[in-house]
Amino acid sequence: MDRFGSSRLRIVLVCLSLLLAGLVLGGVRPAEGSNLSVFGTPIPISALTMLVDPKAIFRGGLSAIISGVVPATFLLTTFFPIHEALQSGRLKALPLNLGLGVLNGLFYTQILLLPMWAASFRLLDSLFPAALCMADLHAVLLGLQLLLWALFLARLLASNPGWGLLLSFALSVVGRYLTWGGEYLGDPDLFQVPGFLVKSMAILGRLLPTGQLSSDPMAWTALPLSIGGPLVLLVLLLMLPARKAAPKAAKAPRRSKG
């Protein structure tokens, strides 16, 4: 457990998050005229609320923060410890380290969300609104997808594990467009795209990491492919024999000058 962060680090993070949550509870609140008050300073947002409910704006902003913070935190706090633990190439090390990584990722992400829940209580009059809870669930699943793909790619590109992180984020962008294509390009009235291409894009969109909107329902049927796909690839890669470094040629002994 210590390789995911020491107990002192966890205590410091909890204290800082509780402090920020207390500051949000004490200093952030809606003001008159659909405005926002932050520590007594009014922030006018009336121009944005002429056609939209101010709570919808607050809800959208908090959802965007959750969708950005949670997956990145989940990935960055778990990737390197798990990757180092899998350096031995033993498959039996994967379940324990992956389970510990998921638990620690959940801990860090939910601790960092305490100020967001405090803001939700002040701005939306609800501590855990359904829309933000759904955004949190989507973000956690996206973080798990990114973690599995990053571990697979880092194992595949063993010379530099940082490429695994970079390519996992790139795959999330590609997966977003593939998901869009699989959902909307199949309409024959709007697009003339072959059916097999649309189905292929839909399958790849489920396989690759893809962020979802908080308003979207949870696609439980896609989880076996989106989570199980990269997990199976990682297991197959760990089952392969590890590459042995080529032995270095022995240097000839230097002759002493006589």
PAVODREN-237527 format. One record per residue (C-alpha): residue number from 1; residue in three letters; x negated, y, z. Coordinates in steps of 0.05 Angstrom, whole numbers, plus 5000, padded with zeros to 4 digits. Layout:
N
<r><num>NUM</num><residu>ALA</residu><X>X</X><Y>Y</Y><Z>Z</Z></r>
...
This chain:
258
<r><num>1</num><residu>MET</residu><X>5000</X><Y>5000</Y><Z>5000</Z></r>
<r><num>2</num><residu>ASP</residu><X>4943</X><Y>5048</Y><Z>5015</Z></r>
<r><num>3</num><residu>ARG</residu><X>4920</X><Y>5049</Y><Z>4943</Z></r>
<r><num>4</num><residu>PHE</residu><X>4985</X><Y>5084</Y><Z>4925</Z></r>
<r><num>5</num><residu>GLY</residu><X>4971</X><Y>5137</Y><Z>4977</Z></r>
<r><num>6</num><residu>SER</residu><X>4950</X><Y>5140</Y><Z>5049</Z></r>
<r><num>7</num><residu>SER</residu><X>4999</X><Y>5147</Y><Z>5107</Z></r>
<r><num>8</num><residu>ARG</residu><X>4972</X><Y>5217</Y><Z>5120</Z></r>
<r><num>9</num><residu>LEU</residu><X>4989</X><Y>5237</Y><Z>5048</Z></r>
<r><num>10</num><residu>ARG</residu><X>5060</X><Y>5210</Y><Z>5056</Z></r>
<r><num>11</num><residu>ILE</residu><X>5070</X><Y>5248</Y><Z>5121</Z></r>
<r><num>12</num><residu>VAL</residu><X>5045</X><Y>5313</Y><Z>5089</Z></r>
<r><num>13</num><residu>LEU</residu><X>5090</X><Y>5304</Y><Z>5029</Z></r>
<r><num>14</num><residu>VAL</residu><X>5151</X><Y>5290</Y><Z>5072</Z></r>
<r><num>15</num><residu>CYS</residu><X>5137</X><Y>5351</Y><Z>5115</Z></r>
<r><num>16</num><residu>LEU</residu><X>5127</X><Y>5397</Y><Z>5055</Z></r>
<r><num>17</num><residu>SER</residu><X>5189</X><Y>5371</Y><Z>5021</Z></r>
<r><num>18</num><residu>LEU</residu><X>5231</X><Y>5381</Y><Z>5084</Z></r>
<r><num>19</num><residu>LEU</residu><X>5202</X><Y>5451</Y><Z>5092</Z></r>
<r><num>20</num><residu>LEU</residu><X>5221</X><Y>5469</Y><Z>5020</Z></r>
<r><num>21</num><residu>ALA</residu><X>5290</X><Y>5439</Y><Z>5030</Z></r>
<r><num>22</num><residu>GLY</residu><X>5300</X><Y>5481</Y><Z>5092</Z></r>
<r><num>23</num><residu>LEU</residu><X>5278</X><Y>5544</Y><Z>5055</Z></r>
<r><num>24</num><residu>VAL</residu><X>5327</X><Y>5528</Y><Z>4999</Z></r>
<r><num>25</num><residu>LEU</residu><X>5383</X><Y>5518</Y><Z>5049</Z></r>
<r><num>26</num><residu>GLY</residu><X>5367</X><Y>5583</Y><Z>5083</Z></r>
<r><num>27</num><residu>GLY</residu><X>5351</X><Y>5627</Y><Z>5023</Z></r>
<r><num>28</num><residu>VAL</residu><X>5389</X><Y>5604</Y><Z>4962</Z></r>
<r><num>29</num><residu>ARG</residu><X>5464</X><Y>5614</Y><Z>4955</Z></r>
<r><num>30</num><residu>PRO</residu><X>5516</X><Y>5639</Y><Z>4906</Z></r>
<r><num>31</num><residu>ALA</residu><X>5530</X><Y>5714</Y><Z>4908</Z></r>
<r><num>32</num><residu>GLU</residu><X>5589</X><Y>5755</Y><Z>4888</Z></r>
<r><num>33</num><residu>GLY</residu><X>5607</X><Y>5762</Y><Z>4815</Z></r>
<r><num>34</num><residu>SER</residu><X>5580</X><Y>5693</Y><Z>4795</Z></r>
<r><num>35</num><residu>ASN</residu><X>5509</X><Y>5715</Y><Z>4812</Z></r>
<r><num>36</num><residu>LEU</residu><X>5454</X><Y>5680</Y><Z>4850</Z></r>
<r><num>37</num><residu>SER</residu><X>5421</X><Y>5704</Y><Z>4914</Z></r>
<r><num>38</num><residu>VAL</residu><X>5350</X><Y>5681</Y><Z>4929</Z></r>
<r><num>39</num><residu>PHE</residu><X>5326</X><Y>5704</Y><Z>4998</Z></r>
<r><num>40</num><residu>GLY</residu><X>5371</X><Y>5764</Y><Z>4994</Z></r>
<r><num>41</num><residu>THR</residu><X>5350</X><Y>5784</Y><Z>4924</Z></r>
<r><num>42</num><residu>PRO</residu><X>5409</X><Y>5782</Y><Z>4875</Z></r>
<r><num>43</num><residu>ILE</residu><X>5395</X><Y>5748</Y><Z>4808</Z></r>
<r><num>44</num><residu>PRO</residu><X>5449</X><Y>5769</Y><Z>4757</Z></r>
<r><num>45</num><residu>ILE</residu><X>5474</X><Y>5712</Y><Z>4714</Z></r>
<r><num>46</num><residu>SER</residu><X>5542</X><Y>5742</Y><Z>4698</Z></r>
<r><num>47</num><residu>ALA</residu><X>5524</X><Y>5747</Y><Z>4624</Z></r>
<r><num>48</num><residu>LEU</residu><X>5515</X><Y>5671</Y><Z>4622</Z></r>
<r><num>49</num><residu>THR</residu><X>5580</X><Y>5656</Y><Z>4658</Z></r>
<r><num>50</num><residu>MET</residu><X>5628</X><Y>5694</Y><Z>4613</Z></r>
<r><num>51</num><residu>LEU</residu><X>5648</X><Y>5630</Y><Z>4577</Z></r>
<r><num>52</num><residu>VAL</residu><X>5617</X><Y>5577</Y><Z>4623</Z></r>
<r><num>53</num><residu>ASP</residu><X>5632</X><Y>5559</Y><Z>4695</Z></r>
<r><num>54</num><residu>PRO</residu><X>5572</X><Y>5581</Y><Z>4738</Z></r>
<r><num>55</num><residu>LYS</residu><X>5571</X><Y>5513</Y><Z>4771</Z></r>
<r><num>56</num><residu>ALA</residu><X>5561</X><Y>5482</Y><Z>4703</Z></r>
<r><num>57</num><residu>ILE</residu><X>5499</X><Y>5525</Y><Z>4693</Z></r>
<r><num>58</num><residu>PHE</residu><X>5472</X><Y>5507</Y><Z>4761</Z></r>
<r><num>59</num><residu>ARG</residu><X>5486</X><Y>5433</Y><Z>4749</Z></r>
<r><num>60</num><residu>GLY</residu><X>5452</X><Y>5435</Y><Z>4681</Z></r>
<r><num>61</num><residu>GLY</residu><X>5390</X><Y>5469</Y><Z>4710</Z></r>
<r><num>62</num><residu>LEU</residu><X>5383</X><Y>5420</Y><Z>4767</Z></r>
<r><num>63</num><residu>SER</residu><X>5394</X><Y>5361</Y><Z>4719</Z></r>
<r><num>64</num><residu>ALA</residu><X>5338</X><Y>5387</Y><Z>4674</Z></r>
<r><num>65</num><residu>ILE</residu><X>5291</X><Y>5393</Y><Z>4733</Z></r>
<r><num>66</num><residu>ILE</residu><X>5306</X><Y>5323</Y><Z>4756</Z></r>
<r><num>67</num><residu>SER</residu><X>5299</X><Y>5294</Y><Z>4686</Z></r>
<r><num>68</num><residu>GLY</residu><X>5230</X><Y>5327</Y><Z>4680</Z></r>
<r><num>69</num><residu>VAL</residu><X>5201</X><Y>5316</Y><Z>4749</Z></r>
<r><num>70</num><residu>VAL</residu><X>5223</X><Y>5245</Y><Z>4766</Z></r>
<r><num>71</num><residu>PRO</residu><X>5196</X><Y>5205</Y><Z>4706</Z></r>
<r><num>72</num><residu>ALA</residu><X>5128</X><Y>5241</Y><Z>4707</Z></r>
<r><num>73</num><residu>THR</residu><X>5121</X><Y>5232</Y><Z>4782</Z></r>
<r><num>74</num><residu>PHE</residu><X>5141</X><Y>5159</Y><Z>4779</Z></r>
<r><num>75</num><residu>LEU</residu><X>5090</X><Y>5145</Y><Z>4724</Z></r>
<r><num>76</num><residu>LEU</residu><X>5031</X><Y>5185</Y><Z>4750</Z></r>
<r><num>77</num><residu>THR</residu><X>5036</X><Y>5160</Y><Z>4822</Z></r>
<r><num>78</num><residu>THR</residu><X>5039</X><Y>5086</Y><Z>4803</Z></r>
<r><num>79</num><residu>PHE</residu><X>5000</X><Y>5076</Y><Z>4738</Z></r>
<r><num>80</num><residu>PHE</residu><X>4928</X><Y>5080</Y><Z>4761</Z></r>
<r><num>81</num><residu>PRO</residu><X>4935</X><Y>5037</Y><Z>4824</Z></r>
<r><num>82</num><residu>ILE</residu><X>4971</X><Y>4982</Y><Z>4785</Z></r>
<r><num>83</num><residu>HIS</residu><X>4923</X><Y>4986</Y><Z>4727</Z></r>
<r><num>84</num><residu>GLU</residu><X>4863</X><Y>4978</Y><Z>4773</Z></r>
<r><num>85</num><residu>ALA</residu><X>4896</X><Y>4919</Y><Z>4807</Z></r>
<r><num>86</num><residu>LEU</residu><X>4907</X><Y>4885</Y><Z>4740</Z></r>
<r><num>87</num><residu>GLN</residu><X>4835</X><Y>4893</Y><Z>4718</Z></r>
<r><num>88</num><residu>SER</residu><X>4820</X><Y>4821</Y><Z>4740</Z></r>
<r><num>89</num><residu>GLY</residu><X>4869</X><Y>4798</Y><Z>4686</Z></r>
<r><num>90</num><residu>ARG</residu><X>4906</X><Y>4751</Y><Z>4734</Z></r>
<r><num>91</num><residu>LEU</residu><X>4979</X><Y>4745</Y><Z>4718</Z></r>
<r><num>92</num><residu>LYS</residu><X>4996</X><Y>4728</Y><Z>4790</Z></r>
<r><num>93</num><residu>ALA</residu><X>4976</X><Y>4798</Y><Z>4811</Z></r>
<r><num>94</num><residu>LEU</residu><X>5030</X><Y>4831</Y><Z>4768</Z></r>
<r><num>95</num><residu>PRO</residu><X>5094</X><Y>4817</Y><Z>4809</Z></r>
<r><num>96</num><residu>LEU</residu><X>5067</X><Y>4841</Y><Z>4876</Z></r>
<r><num>97</num><residu>ASN</residu><X>5033</X><Y>4903</Y><Z>4848</Z></r>
<r><num>98</num><residu>LEU</residu><X>5091</X><Y>4921</Y><Z>4803</Z></r>
<r><num>99</num><residu>GLY</residu><X>5140</X><Y>4913</Y><Z>4861</Z></r>
<r><num>100</num><residu>LEU</residu><X>5097</X><Y>4957</Y><Z>4906</Z></r>
<r><num>101</num><residu>GLY</residu><X>5090</X><Y>5007</Y><Z>4850</Z></r>
<r><num>102</num><residu>VAL</residu><X>5166</X><Y>5012</Y><Z>4841</Z></r>
<r><num>103</num><residu>LEU</residu><X>5176</X><Y>5021</Y><Z>4916</Z></r>
<r><num>104</num><residu>ASN</residu><X>5123</X><Y>5076</Y><Z>4920</Z></r>
<r><num>105</num><residu>GLY</residu><X>5149</X><Y>5109</Y><Z>4857</Z></r>
<r><num>106</num><residu>LEU</residu><X>5219</X><Y>5112</Y><Z>4887</Z></r>
<r><num>107</num><residu>PHE</residu><X>5191</X><Y>5140</Y><Z>4952</Z></r>
<r><num>108</num><residu>TYR</residu><X>5151</X><Y>5196</Y><Z>4919</Z></r>
<r><num>109</num><residu>THR</residu><X>5206</X><Y>5215</Y><Z>4870</Z></r>
<r><num>110</num><residu>GLN</residu><X>5262</X><Y>5217</Y><Z>4921</Z></r>
<r><num>111</num><residu>ILE</residu><X>5220</X><Y>5256</Y><Z>4971</Z></r>
<r><num>112</num><residu>LEU</residu><X>5206</X><Y>5309</Y><Z>4918</Z></r>
<r><num>113</num><residu>LEU</residu><X>5280</X><Y>5314</Y><Z>4903</Z></r>
<r><num>114</num><residu>LEU</residu><X>5299</X><Y>5336</Y><Z>4974</Z></r>
<r><num>115</num><residu>PRO</residu><X>5297</X><Y>5410</Y><Z>4955</Z></r>
<r><num>116</num><residu>MET</residu><X>5340</X><Y>5394</Y><Z>4894</Z></r>
<r><num>117</num><residu>TRP</residu><X>5393</X><Y>5362</Y><Z>4937</Z></r>
<r><num>118</num><residu>ALA</residu><X>5391</X><Y>5422</Y><Z>4983</Z></r>
<r><num>119</num><residu>ALA</residu><X>5401</X><Y>5468</Y><Z>4924</Z></r>
<r><num>120</num><residu>SER</residu><X>5458</X><Y>5424</Y><Z>4901</Z></r>
<r><num>121</num><residu>PHE</residu><X>5491</X><Y>5431</Y><Z>4969</Z></r>
<r><num>122</num><residu>ARG</residu><X>5485</X><Y>5507</Y><Z>4966</Z></r>
<r><num>123</num><residu>LEU</residu><X>5503</X><Y>5518</Y><Z>4893</Z></r>
<r><num>124</num><residu>LEU</residu><X>5551</X><Y>5461</Y><Z>4878</Z></r>
<r><num>125</num><residu>ASP</residu><X>5583</X><Y>5452</Y><Z>4947</Z></r>
<r><num>126</num><residu>SER</residu><X>5564</X><Y>5378</Y><Z>4943</Z></r>
<r><num>127</num><residu>LEU</residu><X>5502</X><Y>5343</Y><Z>4971</Z></r>
<r><num>128</num><residu>PHE</residu><X>5501</X><Y>5285</Y><Z>4921</Z></r>
<r><num>129</num><residu>PRO</residu><X>5545</X><Y>5303</Y><Z>4860</Z></r>
<r><num>130</num><residu>ALA</residu><X>5557</X><Y>5246</Y><Z>4812</Z></r>
<r><num>131</num><residu>ALA</residu><X>5524</X><Y>5282</Y><Z>4752</Z></r>
<r><num>132</num><residu>LEU</residu><X>5459</X><Y>5294</Y><Z>4790</Z></r>
<r><num>133</num><residu>CYS</residu><X>5459</X><Y>5223</Y><Z>4817</Z></r>
<r><num>134</num><residu>MET</residu><X>5467</X><Y>5196</Y><Z>4747</Z></r>
<r><num>135</num><residu>ALA</residu><X>5410</X><Y>5242</Y><Z>4723</Z></r>
<r><num>136</num><residu>ASP</residu><X>5367</X><Y>5215</Y><Z>4779</Z></r>
<r><num>137</num><residu>LEU</residu><X>5382</X><Y>5143</Y><Z>4760</Z></r>
<r><num>138</num><residu>HIS</residu><X>5367</X><Y>5156</Y><Z>4686</Z></r>
<r><num>139</num><residu>ALA</residu><X>5302</X><Y>5190</Y><Z>4705</Z></r>
<r><num>140</num><residu>VAL</residu><X>5280</X><Y>5132</Y><Z>4750</Z></r>
<r><num>141</num><residu>LEU</residu><X>5294</X><Y>5081</Y><Z>4695</Z></r>
<r><num>142</num><residu>LEU</residu><X>5256</X><Y>5124</Y><Z>4645</Z></r>
<r><num>143</num><residu>GLY</residu><X>5197</X><Y>5128</Y><Z>4693</Z></r>
<r><num>144</num><residu>LEU</residu><X>5197</X><Y>5052</Y><Z>4699</Z></r>
<r><num>145</num><residu>GLN</residu><X>5199</X><Y>5045</Y><Z>4623</Z></r>
<r><num>146</num><residu>LEU</residu><X>5141</X><Y>5093</Y><Z>4616</Z></r>
<r><num>147</num><residu>LEU</residu><X>5102</X><Y>5055</Y><Z>4669</Z></r>
<r><num>148</num><residu>LEU</residu><X>5110</X><Y>4988</Y><Z>4634</Z></r>
<r><num>149</num><residu>TRP</residu><X>5092</X><Y>5016</Y><Z>4566</Z></r>
<r><num>150</num><residu>ALA</residu><X>5032</X><Y>5053</Y><Z>4595</Z></r>
<r><num>151</num><residu>LEU</residu><X>5006</X><Y>4990</Y><Z>4629</Z></r>
<r><num>152</num><residu>PHE</residu><X>5014</X><Y>4950</Y><Z>4565</Z></r>
<r><num>153</num><residu>LEU</residu><X>4980</X><Y>5002</Y><Z>4522</Z></r>
<r><num>154</num><residu>ALA</residu><X>4924</X><Y>5013</Y><Z>4573</Z></r>
<r><num>155</num><residu>ARG</residu><X>4912</X><Y>4938</Y><Z>4575</Z></r>
<r><num>156</num><residu>LEU</residu><X>4912</X><Y>4936</Y><Z>4499</Z></r>
<r><num>157</num><residu>LEU</residu><X>4865</X><Y>4996</Y><Z>4493</Z></r>
<r><num>158</num><residu>ALA</residu><X>4820</X><Y>4975</Y><Z>4550</Z></r>
<r><num>159</num><residu>SER</residu><X>4764</X><Y>5024</Y><Z>4534</Z></r>
<r><num>160</num><residu>ASN</residu><X>4805</X><Y>5084</Y><Z>4558</Z></r>
<r><num>161</num><residu>PRO</residu><X>4868</X><Y>5075</Y><Z>4600</Z></r>
<r><num>162</num><residu>GLY</residu><X>4885</X><Y>5148</Y><Z>4592</Z></r>
<r><num>163</num><residu>TRP</residu><X>4909</X><Y>5132</Y><Z>4521</Z></r>
<r><num>164</num><residu>GLY</residu><X>4962</X><Y>5087</Y><Z>4552</Z></r>
<r><num>165</num><residu>LEU</residu><X>4991</X><Y>5147</Y><Z>4588</Z></r>
<r><num>166</num><residu>LEU</residu><X>4988</X><Y>5192</Y><Z>4527</Z></r>
<r><num>167</num><residu>LEU</residu><X>5018</X><Y>5141</Y><Z>4480</Z></r>
<r><num>168</num><residu>SER</residu><X>5074</X><Y>5123</Y><Z>4528</Z></r>
<r><num>169</num><residu>PHE</residu><X>5098</X><Y>5196</Y><Z>4527</Z></r>
<r><num>170</num><residu>ALA</residu><X>5092</X><Y>5196</Y><Z>4451</Z></r>
<r><num>171</num><residu>LEU</residu><X>5135</X><Y>5133</Y><Z>4448</Z></r>
<r><num>172</num><residu>SER</residu><X>5188</X><Y>5168</Y><Z>4490</Z></r>
<r><num>173</num><residu>VAL</residu><X>5193</X><Y>5222</Y><Z>4437</Z></r>
<r><num>174</num><residu>VAL</residu><X>5196</X><Y>5171</Y><Z>4380</Z></r>
<r><num>175</num><residu>GLY</residu><X>5248</X><Y>5130</Y><Z>4418</Z></r>
<r><num>176</num><residu>ARG</residu><X>5292</X><Y>5191</Y><Z>4426</Z></r>
<r><num>177</num><residu>TYR</residu><X>5296</X><Y>5202</Y><Z>4351</Z></r>
<r><num>178</num><residu>LEU</residu><X>5306</X><Y>5128</Y><Z>4337</Z></r>
<r><num>179</num><residu>THR</residu><X>5363</X><Y>5126</Y><Z>4387</Z></r>
<r><num>180</num><residu>TRP</residu><X>5395</X><Y>5186</Y><Z>4353</Z></r>
<r><num>181</num><residu>GLY</residu><X>5387</X><Y>5153</Y><Z>4285</Z></r>
<r><num>182</num><residu>GLY</residu><X>5417</X><Y>5087</Y><Z>4309</Z></r>
<r><num>183</num><residu>GLU</residu><X>5478</X><Y>5124</Y><Z>4336</Z></r>
<r><num>184</num><residu>TYR</residu><X>5494</X><Y>5175</Y><Z>4282</Z></r>
<r><num>185</num><residu>LEU</residu><X>5462</X><Y>5153</Y><Z>4217</Z></r>
<r><num>186</num><residu>GLY</residu><X>5511</X><Y>5094</Y><Z>4211</Z></r>
<r><num>187</num><residu>ASP</residu><X>5569</X><Y>5140</Y><Z>4193</Z></r>
<r><num>188</num><residu>PRO</residu><X>5581</X><Y>5127</Y><Z>4118</Z></r>
<r><num>189</num><residu>ASP</residu><X>5620</X><Y>5192</Y><Z>4110</Z></r>
<r><num>190</num><residu>LEU</residu><X>5560</X><Y>5234</Y><Z>4130</Z></r>
<r><num>191</num><residu>PHE</residu><X>5498</X><Y>5193</Y><Z>4113</Z></r>
<r><num>192</num><residu>GLN</residu><X>5480</X><Y>5142</Y><Z>4061</Z></r>
<r><num>193</num><residu>VAL</residu><X>5431</X><Y>5100</Y><Z>4101</Z></r>
<r><num>194</num><residu>PRO</residu><X>5425</X><Y>5024</Y><Z>4093</Z></r>
<r><num>195</num><residu>GLY</residu><X>5457</X><Y>4985</Y><Z>4149</Z></r>
<r><num>196</num><residu>PHE</residu><X>5395</X><Y>4944</Y><Z>4166</Z></r>
<r><num>197</num><residu>LEU</residu><X>5355</X><Y>5008</Y><Z>4175</Z></r>
<r><num>198</num><residu>VAL</residu><X>5407</X><Y>5036</Y><Z>4223</Z></r>
<r><num>199</num><residu>LYS</residu><X>5408</X><Y>4971</Y><Z>4263</Z></r>
<r><num>200</num><residu>SER</residu><X>5332</X><Y>4969</Y><Z>4265</Z></r>
<r><num>201</num><residu>MET</residu><X>5330</X><Y>5041</Y><Z>4291</Z></r>
<r><num>202</num><residu>ALA</residu><X>5382</X><Y>5024</Y><Z>4345</Z></r>
<r><num>203</num><residu>ILE</residu><X>5342</X><Y>4963</Y><Z>4369</Z></r>
<r><num>204</num><residu>LEU</residu><X>5276</X><Y>5001</Y><Z>4370</Z></r>
<r><num>205</num><residu>GLY</residu><X>5310</X><Y>5059</Y><Z>4405</Z></r>
<r><num>206</num><residu>ARG</residu><X>5331</X><Y>5012</Y><Z>4461</Z></r>
<r><num>207</num><residu>LEU</residu><X>5262</X><Y>4980</Y><Z>4464</Z></r>
<r><num>208</num><residu>LEU</residu><X>5223</X><Y>5045</Y><Z>4469</Z></r>
<r><num>209</num><residu>PRO</residu><X>5228</X><Y>5092</Y><Z>4528</Z></r>
<r><num>210</num><residu>THR</residu><X>5284</X><Y>5143</Y><Z>4516</Z></r>
<r><num>211</num><residu>GLY</residu><X>5311</X><Y>5196</Y><Z>4562</Z></r>
<r><num>212</num><residu>GLN</residu><X>5387</X><Y>5201</Y><Z>4570</Z></r>
<r><num>213</num><residu>LEU</residu><X>5431</X><Y>5260</Y><Z>4588</Z></r>
<r><num>214</num><residu>SER</residu><X>5462</X><Y>5260</Y><Z>4657</Z></r>
<r><num>215</num><residu>SER</residu><X>5531</X><Y>5260</Y><Z>4625</Z></r>
<r><num>216</num><residu>ASP</residu><X>5517</X><Y>5196</Y><Z>4587</Z></r>
<r><num>217</num><residu>PRO</residu><X>5543</X><Y>5131</Y><Z>4617</Z></r>
<r><num>218</num><residu>MET</residu><X>5492</X><Y>5080</Y><Z>4639</Z></r>
<r><num>219</num><residu>ALA</residu><X>5479</X><Y>5031</Y><Z>4583</Z></r>
<r><num>220</num><residu>TRP</residu><X>5471</X><Y>4969</Y><Z>4625</Z></r>
<r><num>221</num><residu>THR</residu><X>5470</X><Y>4924</Y><Z>4564</Z></r>
<r><num>222</num><residu>ALA</residu><X>5407</X><Y>4959</Y><Z>4539</Z></r>
<r><num>223</num><residu>LEU</residu><X>5367</X><Y>4947</Y><Z>4603</Z></r>
<r><num>224</num><residu>PRO</residu><X>5345</X><Y>4875</Y><Z>4587</Z></r>
<r><num>225</num><residu>LEU</residu><X>5312</X><Y>4901</Y><Z>4523</Z></r>
<r><num>226</num><residu>SER</residu><X>5287</X><Y>4969</Y><Z>4549</Z></r>
<r><num>227</num><residu>ILE</residu><X>5257</X><Y>4940</Y><Z>4613</Z></r>
<r><num>228</num><residu>GLY</residu><X>5246</X><Y>4868</Y><Z>4594</Z></r>
<r><num>229</num><residu>GLY</residu><X>5214</X><Y>4884</Y><Z>4526</Z></r>
<r><num>230</num><residu>PRO</residu><X>5151</X><Y>4919</Y><Z>4551</Z></r>
<r><num>231</num><residu>LEU</residu><X>5148</X><Y>4873</Y><Z>4611</Z></r>
<r><num>232</num><residu>VAL</residu><X>5145</X><Y>4811</Y><Z>4566</Z></r>
<r><num>233</num><residu>LEU</residu><X>5092</X><Y>4845</Y><Z>4523</Z></r>
<r><num>234</num><residu>LEU</residu><X>5051</X><Y>4860</Y><Z>4585</Z></r>
<r><num>235</num><residu>VAL</residu><X>5057</X><Y>4789</Y><Z>4611</Z></r>
<r><num>236</num><residu>LEU</residu><X>5036</X><Y>4760</Y><Z>4544</Z></r>
<r><num>237</num><residu>LEU</residu><X>4976</X><Y>4806</Y><Z>4542</Z></r>
<r><num>238</num><residu>LEU</residu><X>4955</X><Y>4786</Y><Z>4613</Z></r>
<r><num>239</num><residu>MET</residu><X>4960</X><Y>4713</Y><Z>4592</Z></r>
<r><num>240</num><residu>LEU</residu><X>4906</X><Y>4723</Y><Z>4539</Z></r>
<r><num>241</num><residu>PRO</residu><X>4835</X><Y>4707</Y><Z>4562</Z></r>
<r><num>242</num><residu>ALA</residu><X>4796</X><Y>4768</Y><Z>4583</Z></r>
<r><num>243</num><residu>ARG</residu><X>4742</X><Y>4792</Y><Z>4537</Z></r>
<r><num>244</num><residu>LYS</residu><X>4672</X><Y>4777</Y><Z>4561</Z></r>
<r><num>245</num><residu>ALA</residu><X>4620</X><Y>4829</Y><Z>4552</Z></r>
<r><num>246</num><residu>ALA</residu><X>4563</X><Y>4810</Y><Z>4506</Z></r>
<r><num>247</num><residu>PRO</residu><X>4499</X><Y>4793</Y><Z>4544</Z></r>
<r><num>248</num><residu>LYS</residu><X>4445</X><Y>4845</Y><Z>4537</Z></r>
<r><num>249</num><residu>ALA</residu><X>4381</X><Y>4824</Y><Z>4505</Z></r>
<r><num>250</num><residu>ALA</residu><X>4324</X><Y>4816</Y><Z>4553</Z></r>
<r><num>251</num><residu>LYS</residu><X>4270</X><Y>4868</Y><Z>4545</Z></r>
<r><num>252</num><residu>ALA</residu><X>4200</X><Y>4842</Y><Z>4529</Z></r>
<r><num>253</num><residu>PRO</residu><X>4150</X><Y>4854</Y><Z>4584</Z></r>
<r><num>254</num><residu>ARG</residu><X>4102</X><Y>4910</Y><Z>4572</Z></r>
<r><num>255</num><residu>ARG</residu><X>4030</X><Y>4890</Y><Z>4561</Z></r>
<r><num>256</num><residu>SER</residu><X>3981</X><Y>4922</Y><Z>4607</Z></r>
<r><num>257</num><residu>LYS</residu><X>3927</X><Y>4961</Y><Z>4574</Z></r>
<r><num>258</num><residu>GLY</residu><X>3861</X><Y>4926</Y><Z>4583</Z></r>
